């Protein structure tokens, strides 16, 4: 039987990638200059530096990131519980197919809610940016597969572009 080991899905990976967005643009430059990479709480600050956000934009970014986190964290916890329930059901001698279906649909619903929250964040954040900042933000999103709306997994080719 295939393992139902936890897999990171687009919304959760994209949230992490989005918060690390500034590090994408800064890490090469920072390393070349001998500066340390941003970590943990420094991710928002890295975005601020990468896009040269002003104080008002920075405050709004922090607010949007906090809102996104408050929307996604409960979904992540729910997803963890649902995966455990699904794994237990699938490990049963005779899995209840109706319960497996309900759990699977609940997992999909959570992913869709997280994607919607991320989309709201992206639209709101993009609306704050000047044309130059928006251009840089779009470049950073294009350079990272998770921010393009697809997951990059070893050995898996992107089926959306085939």
Order of alpha helices (4+ residues) and beta strands (2+ residues): alpha-alpha-alpha-alpha-alpha-alpha
